[in-house]
Amino acid sequence: MERNRAHAALRAATFDCHQRVDEIYSSAQLDDRVSYGNFLCAQAAALLPVEAALDQLGMADLVEDWPERIRGQHLIRDMVELGIAKPEPIERPTLSSPPEMLGALYVLEGSRLGGKLLRRSVPSNFPTRFLAGESLESWALFLMRLDQLIDNDAERSGAIDGAHAVFSVFEKSGRFYL
């Protein structure tokens, strides 16, 4: 089997979704307190229900370091520090299978990786726990696990469906808050 097949399939199948979400979220001026707060609200309204769904569905059984990958608590702490109330969830994605869950986590982990870059645009006096990012090693370990667990066309299709569902939640949340 070709290495990185699941990752390559997800990257190709979600390219347009990724572009739309990036375009929406890039409108946030992260050096402005109000705009940064809106950015965090958009993130929270999408991320928190996705993480809750994955947790309830048993992501820890699929990805051993799932508890370390959860970052909603960091997002909430940043919002509290800025005096921002936790927003209502935009939507909870419908995920039912392990491949869909892994596709959803693919989106969250890619977002975490992007957060590391975004953090550079945030003033040092703003809280940035949520944007702390992940190491390339953590990303590589996740992709390796993804490719171990998703190894046929039906599973890749499920993972793509899960990724699309999560991108949709982030897109709706971004359009609402930003």
C-alpha positions in Angstrom: 0.0 0.0 0.0 1.2 3.5 -0.9 2.3 5.5 2.2 0.3 8.6 3.1 -2.6 7.5 1.0 -5.3 8.6 3.5 -3.6 11.9 4.1 -3.2 12.6 0.3 -6.8 11.7 -0.3 -8.0 14.0 2.5 -5.8 16.8 1.3 -7.0 16.6 -2.3 -10.7 16.1 -1.4 -10.8 19.0 1.1 -8.7 21.5 -0.8 -11.7 23.7 -1.7 -13.1 23.5 1.8 -9.8 24.5 3.2 -9.5 27.4 0.9 -13.0 28.7 1.8 -12.4 28.4 5.5 -8.9 30.1 5.2 -10.4 33.0 3.3 -13.1 33.5 5.9 -10.8 33.3 8.9 -8.0 35.4 7.3 -10.4 38.4 7.5 -9.8 38.5 11.2 -7.3 41.2 12.3 -5.6 39.3 15.0 -3.8 42.4 16.3 -7.1 44.0 17.1 -8.7 43.0 20.4 -12.3 43.0 19.1 -11.4 41.2 15.9 -9.3 38.7 17.8 -12.2 38.1 20.2 -14.5 37.5 17.2 -12.0 35.0 15.8 -11.9 33.1 19.1 -15.7 33.0 19.2 -15.8 31.6 15.7 -13.3 29.0 16.6 -15.1 28.1 19.9 -18.6 27.8 18.3 -17.1 25.3 15.9 -14.3 23.5 17.7 -16.1 22.9 21.0 -19.0 20.9 19.6 -16.6 18.9 17.3 -14.3 18.0 20.2 -17.3 17.0 22.3 -18.6 14.8 19.6 -15.3 13.1 19.1 -14.8 12.6 22.8 -18.3 11.1 23.2 -17.8 8.8 20.2 -14.6 7.4 21.8 -11.8 9.1 19.9 -9.4 8.1 22.7 -9.9 4.5 21.6 -8.6 5.3 18.1 -5.9 7.9 18.9 -4.2 7.2 22.2 -3.0 10.8 22.7 -6.5 12.2 22.1 -6.6 13.8 25.6 -3.4 15.8 24.8 -4.8 16.9 21.4 -8.0 18.5 22.9 -7.5 22.2 23.0 -11.0 23.6 23.8 -9.9 24.3 27.4 -7.1 26.5 26.1 -9.6 28.4 23.9 -12.0 28.9 26.8 -9.2 30.2 29.0 -8.1 32.7 26.3 -11.7 33.9 26.0 -12.1 34.3 29.7 -8.9 36.3 29.9 -10.3 38.6 27.2 -13.7 38.8 29.0 -15.6 37.0 26.3 -18.4 34.6 27.0 -18.4 31.2 25.5 -20.6 31.2 22.4 -23.4 28.8 21.6 -22.3 26.0 19.3 -23.0 26.7 15.6 -23.7 23.0 14.8 -22.6 19.6 16.0 -21.3 17.6 13.1 -22.9 14.2 12.4 -20.1 11.6 12.8 -20.8 8.0 13.3 -17.8 5.9 12.1 -14.2 5.7 13.0 -13.1 6.9 9.5 -15.5 9.9 9.9 -14.0 10.7 13.3 -10.5 10.5 11.9 -11.4 12.8 9.0 -12.8 15.3 11.6 -9.6 15.1 13.6 -7.6 15.6 10.5 -9.3 19.0 10.1 -8.7 19.9 13.8 -5.1 18.9 13.7 -4.5 20.9 10.5 -6.0 23.8 12.3 -3.7 23.4 15.2 -0.7 23.4 12.9 -2.0 26.6 11.3 -2.5 28.2 14.7 1.2 28.1 15.2 1.6 30.5 12.2 -1.3 32.7 13.2 0.1 33.2 16.7 2.9 35.4 15.1 0.2 37.9 14.2 -1.2 38.2 17.7 0.2 40.9 20.1 2.2 39.5 23.0 -0.3 41.0 25.5 -3.2 38.9 24.1 -3.7 35.3 25.4 -2.6 32.7 22.8 -2.8 29.3 24.6 -5.2 28.1 21.9 -2.9 29.1 19.1 0.1 27.4 20.6 0.2 25.0 17.7 1.7 21.6 17.5 5.1 20.4 16.6 5.7 18.9 13.2 6.5 15.7 15.0 3.0 15.6 16.5 1.5 16.2 13.1 3.6 13.5 11.5 2.6 11.0 14.2 -1.0 11.8 13.6 -0.7 11.3 9.9 1.1 8.1 10.4 -1.7 6.8 12.6 -4.3 8.1 10.1 -2.6 6.1 7.3 -2.5 3.0 9.5 -6.2 3.2 10.4 -7.6 4.3 7.0 -6.4 1.8 4.5 -9.1 1.2 1.9 -11.3 3.3 -0.4 -14.5 2.9 1.7 -12.6 4.2 4.8 -11.0 7.0 2.9 -14.5 8.0 1.7 -15.8 8.0 5.3 -12.8 10.1 6.4 -13.5 12.6 3.6 -17.1 12.8 4.7 -16.1 13.5 8.3 -13.6 16.2 7.2 -16.2 17.9 5.0 -18.7 17.9 7.9 -16.1 19.7 10.2 -15.0 22.1 7.5 -18.7 23.0 7.0 -19.1 23.7 10.8 -16.0 26.0 10.7 -17.2 27.7 7.6 -20.7 28.5 9.1 -19.1 29.7 12.3 -16.7 31.9 10.5 -19.4 33.5 8.4 -21.5 34.1 11.5 -18.8 35.7 13.7 -16.3 37.2 11.3 
